[in-house]
Amino acid sequence: MHPEVQRNLALILFLPWYLILGALYWIYPRTPRTPRRRAFDAAALALSVLASALGMYWSMFNASLQYGHMWQQVLATSVCYGMFLAVMTLAWIARHAWFTGPRARKALVQ
């Protein structure tokens, strides 16, 4: 296997799943769909993929080779997915708080 593919294998394998989760995050809830929300969602998705890639590279370079090269891939996959989910969960909580806070409720009533 080419070394560049091996180094990015966890991210390559997770990209289809990231696209599905990212699409669901982007689409739901359908309202309110403001430019600020679109910008927040785009930033959250970009940050989650960046954090996932950085976590994958960190784990590849810090995994012990005592158990072979497969351990690098296992650790990279676990950290990669964990970082993506952590950022997306924090973004979901922040978005929920932002759009259901007192200011948002007041705007919906008027």
Backbone as CSV, one residue per row, in Angstrom:
resi,resn,N_x,N_y,N_z,CA_x,CA_y,CA_z,C_x,C_y,C_z
1,MET,0.847,-1.169,0.000,0.000,0.000,0.000,0.897,1.238,0.000
2,HIS,0.504,2.222,-0.765,1.265,3.465,-0.837,1.269,4.138,0.552
3,PRO,2.408,4.655,0.991,2.488,5.247,2.332,1.495,6.392,2.565
4,GLU,1.219,7.185,1.535,0.273,8.292,1.704,-1.147,7.778,1.921
5,VAL,-1.510,6.719,1.220,-2.832,6.114,1.413,-2.904,5.485,2.794
6,GLN,-1.855,4.804,3.202,-1.839,4.175,4.521,-1.978,5.222,5.625
7,ARG,-1.329,6.359,5.460,-1.380,7.405,6.480,-2.779,8.023,6.570
8,ASN,-3.520,8.064,5.463,-4.846,8.687,5.436,-5.989,7.676,5.376
9,LEU,-5.706,6.419,5.605,-6.708,5.371,5.426,-7.929,5.554,6.315
10,ALA,-7.742,5.909,7.571,-8.884,6.079,8.475,-9.816,7.177,7.969
11,LEU,-9.248,8.280,7.547,-10.067,9.375,7.042,-10.753,8.989,5.732
12,ILE,-10.049,8.299,4.861,-10.625,7.862,3.582,-11.812,6.931,3.818
13,LEU,-11.669,6.012,4.768,-12.740,5.057,5.030,-13.943,5.699,5.713
14,PHE,-13.707,6.744,6.470,-14.808,7.392,7.178,-15.492,8.500,6.384
15,LEU,-14.925,8.955,5.288,-15.524,10.067,4.544,-16.982,9.834,4.134
16,PRO,-17.370,8.646,3.650,-18.788,8.463,3.328,-19.695,8.607,4.552
17,TRP,-19.267,8.097,5.687,-20.060,8.216,6.906,-20.096,9.674,7.378
18,TYR,-18.978,10.385,7.239,-18.945,11.803,7.586,-19.905,12.592,6.697
19,LEU,-19.984,12.234,5.426,-20.911,12.916,4.521,-22.363,12.702,4.935
20,ILE,-22.688,11.494,5.361,-24.052,11.208,5.813,-24.368,11.993,7.084
21,LEU,-23.487,11.918,8.079,-23.718,12.648,9.324,-23.718,14.151,9.098
22,GLY,-22.821,14.625,8.248,-22.775,16.054,7.943,-24.039,16.527,7.244
23,ALA,-24.548,15.724,6.329,-25.790,16.095,5.628,-26.957,16.149,6.608
24,LEU,-27.038,15.194,7.505,-28.117,15.218,8.501,-27.994,16.423,9.418
25,TYR,-26.768,16.756,9.815,-26.550,17.932,10.650,-26.948,19.194,9.892
26,TRP,-26.620,19.279,8.621,-26.905,20.464,7.820,-28.412,20.621,7.577
27,ILE,-29.100,19.514,7.314,-30.506,19.564,6.925,-31.448,19.769,8.109
28,TYR,-31.192,19.108,9.222,-32.123,19.154,10.359,-31.580,19.993,11.484
29,PRO,-32.387,20.769,12.166,-33.772,21.097,11.865,-33.851,22.035,10.667
30,ARG,-34.961,21.986,9.995,-35.106,22.740,8.754,-35.258,24.247,8.973
31,THR,-35.769,24.646,10.114,-35.928,26.075,10.394,-35.321,26.392,11.744
32,PRO,-34.848,27.539,12.036,-34.664,28.662,11.130,-33.417,28.472,10.290
33,ARG,-33.495,28.833,9.037,-32.370,28.676,8.098,-31.888,30.066,7.700
34,THR,-31.056,30.640,8.547,-30.535,31.990,8.308,-29.108,31.901,7.779
35,PRO,-28.597,32.977,7.212,-27.196,32.966,6.766,-26.212,32.721,7.919
36,ARG,-26.542,33.229,9.100,-25.665,32.980,10.255,-25.638,31.506,10.615
37,ARG,-26.773,30.857,10.516,-26.803,29.431,10.810,-26.028,28.641,9.764
38,ARG,-26.179,29.002,8.497,-25.425,28.324,7.445,-23.928,28.483,7.659
39,ALA,-23.512,29.676,8.045,-22.087,29.922,8.299,-21.613,29.112,9.508
40,PHE,-22.421,29.075,10.551,-22.064,28.292,11.734,-21.962,26.814,11.392
41,ASP,-22.942,26.297,10.663,-22.936,24.881,10.289,-21.741,24.541,9.394
42,ALA,-21.435,25.406,8.444,-20.284,25.156,7.568,-18.981,25.158,8.363
43,ALA,-18.864,26.106,9.291,-17.660,26.154,10.128,-17.565,24.926,11.021
44,ALA,-18.687,24.492,11.558,-18.688,23.304,12.419,-18.284,22.054,11.638
45,LEU,-18.797,21.908,10.432,-18.445,20.743,9.614,-16.972,20.766,9.217
46,ALA,-16.485,21.930,8.821,-15.068,22.038,8.449,-14.170,21.771,9.650
47,LEU,-14.537,22.308,10.811,-13.746,22.100,12.021,-13.762,20.633,12.446
48,SER,-14.888,19.965,12.271,-14.961,18.557,12.665,-14.072,17.676,11.779
49,VAL,-14.035,17.953,10.487,-13.167,17.175,9.589,-11.698,17.496,9.875
50,LEU,-11.400,18.758,10.145,-10.027,19.144,10.485,-9.580,18.481,11.786
51,ALA,-10.432,18.511,12.809,-10.091,17.865,14.076,-9.922,16.360,13.890
52,SER,-10.758,15.774,13.056,-10.653,14.348,12.774,-9.322,14.014,12.109
53,ALA,-8.932,14.810,11.129,-7.658,14.573,10.435,-6.476,14.772,11.378
54,LEU,-6.520,15.823,12.188,-5.424,16.059,13.127,-5.323,14.935,14.161
55,GLY,-6.464,14.464,14.638,-6.459,13.338,15.572,-5.913,12.070,14.936
56,MET,-6.246,11.871,13.668,-5.743,10.700,12.961,-4.226,10.766,12.807
57,TYR,-3.714,11.933,12.393,-2.261,12.064,12.242,-1.547,11.932,13.582
58,TRP,-2.117,12.509,14.629,-1.507,12.402,15.955,-1.407,10.936,16.371
59,SER,-2.493,10.201,16.187,-2.489,8.808,16.621,-1.571,7.939,15.765
60,MET,-1.447,8.264,14.476,-0.541,7.481,13.626,0.909,7.641,14.067
61,PHE,1.269,8.850,14.460,2.650,9.102,14.846,2.948,8.727,16.292
62,ASN,1.929,8.541,17.112,2.142,8.225,18.521,1.754,6.799,18.898
63,ALA,1.259,6.022,17.968,0.894,4.633,18.257,2.153,3.794,18.424
64,SER,2.080,2.881,19.345,3.215,1.993,19.584,3.298,0.949,18.465
65,LEU,4.494,0.760,17.943,4.696,-0.256,16.910,5.004,-1.615,17.516
66,GLN,4.927,-1.712,18.817,5.200,-2.967,19.510,4.251,-4.079,19.038
67,TYR,3.037,-3.698,18.685,2.042,-4.690,18.267,1.860,-4.720,16.752
68,GLY,2.692,-4.029,16.019,2.622,-4.042,14.563,1.960,-2.789,14.010
69,HIS,1.958,-2.695,12.686,1.410,-1.515,12.026,-0.112,-1.476,12.068
70,MET,-0.746,-2.611,12.293,-2.209,-2.618,12.355,-2.706,-1.776,13.523
71,TRP,-1.952,-1.750,14.612,-2.357,-0.959,15.775,-2.426,0.528,15.428
72,GLN,-1.550,0.994,14.548,-1.620,2.385,14.112,-2.970,2.681,13.459
73,GLN,-3.420,1.775,12.609,-4.696,1.970,11.920,-5.881,1.904,12.883
74,VAL,-5.815,0.971,13.825,-6.909,0.836,14.796,-7.018,2.091,15.648
75,LEU,-5.888,2.553,16.163,-5.899,3.757,16.983,-6.304,4.976,16.155
76,ALA,-5.787,5.087,14.945,-6.139,6.217,14.087,-7.632,6.255,13.788
77,THR,-8.216,5.107,13.533,-9.648,5.031,13.258,-10.457,5.458,14.474
78,SER,-10.084,4.975,15.633,-10.813,5.310,16.859,-10.715,6.799,17.177
79,VAL,-9.516,7.338,17.111,-9.327,8.754,17.431,-9.980,9.635,16.373
80,CYS,-9.853,9.263,15.133,-10.431,10.017,14.023,-11.949,10.157,14.198
81,TYR,-12.615,9.057,14.435,-14.063,9.068,14.594,-14.466,9.788,15.869
82,GLY,-13.722,9.576,16.946,-14.027,10.237,18.208,-13.925,11.744,18.115
83,MET,-12.906,12.236,17.424,-12.736,13.674,17.271,-13.877,14.267,16.430
84,PHE,-14.251,13.579,15.366,-15.351,14.063,14.535,-16.635,14.149,15.355
85,LEU,-16.954,13.091,16.081,-18.185,13.085,16.873,-18.143,14.108,17.995
86,ALA,-16.988,14.306,18.617,-16.877,15.286,19.700,-17.171,16.696,19.199
87,VAL,-16.575,17.070,18.089,-16.798,18.419,17.548,-18.242,18.571,17.080
88,MET,-18.786,17.562,16.422,-20.169,17.659,15.952,-21.152,17.715,17.123
89,THR,-20.878,16.982,18.179,-21.752,17.029,19.359,-21.715,18.402,20.010
90,LEU,-20.523,18.965,20.163,-20.410,20.308,20.730,-21.091,21.343,19.841
91,ALA,-20.960,21.201,18.537,-21.612,22.125,17.606,-23.126,21.995,17.686
92,TRP,-23.613,20.777,17.811,-25.057,20.566,17.914,-25.599,21.206,19.193
93,ILE,-24.886,21.026,20.307,-25.313,21.616,21.579,-25.271,23.139,21.484
94,ALA,-24.198,23.681,20.910,-24.081,25.137,20.773,-25.170,25.689,19.860
95,ARG,-25.444,25.011,18.767,-26.485,25.479,17.844,-27.849,25.429,18.506
96,HIS,-28.108,24.368,19.242,-29.387,24.242,19.944,-29.553,25.365,20.967
97,ALA,-28.496,25.630,21.742,-28.559,26.704,22.737,-28.719,28.064,22.063
98,TRP,-28.069,28.236,20.929,-28.117,29.508,20.217,-29.516,29.787,19.676
99,PHE,-30.145,28.774,19.097,-31.442,28.983,18.472,-32.625,28.769,19.407
100,THR,-32.400,28.295,20.611,-33.513,28.143,21.552,-33.305,28.990,22.796
101,GLY,-32.333,29.865,22.767,-32.084,30.762,23.885,-33.182,31.812,23.990
102,PRO,-33.123,32.666,25.020,-34.159,33.689,25.215,-34.300,34.636,24.026
103,ARG,-33.187,34.989,23.405,-33.228,35.904,22.263,-33.989,35.263,21.099
104,ALA,-33.746,33.966,20.854,-34.416,33.269,19.751,-35.908,33.113,20.044
105,ARG,-36.250,32.805,21.278,-37.675,32.664,21.630,-38.396,33.989,21.459
106,LYS,-37.763,35.054,21.840,-38.358,36.385,21.707,-38.588,36.723,20.234
107,ALA,-37.648,36.389,19.374,-37.783,36.658,17.942,-38.892,35.805,17.323
108,LEU,-39.085,34.592,17.822,-40.134,33.731,17.270,-41.524,34.216,17.678
109,VAL,-41.641,34.799,18.864,-42.930,35.275,19.338,-43.377,36.497,18.545
110,GLN,-42.465,37.353,18.198,-42.818,38.590,17.492,-43.120,38.353,16.070
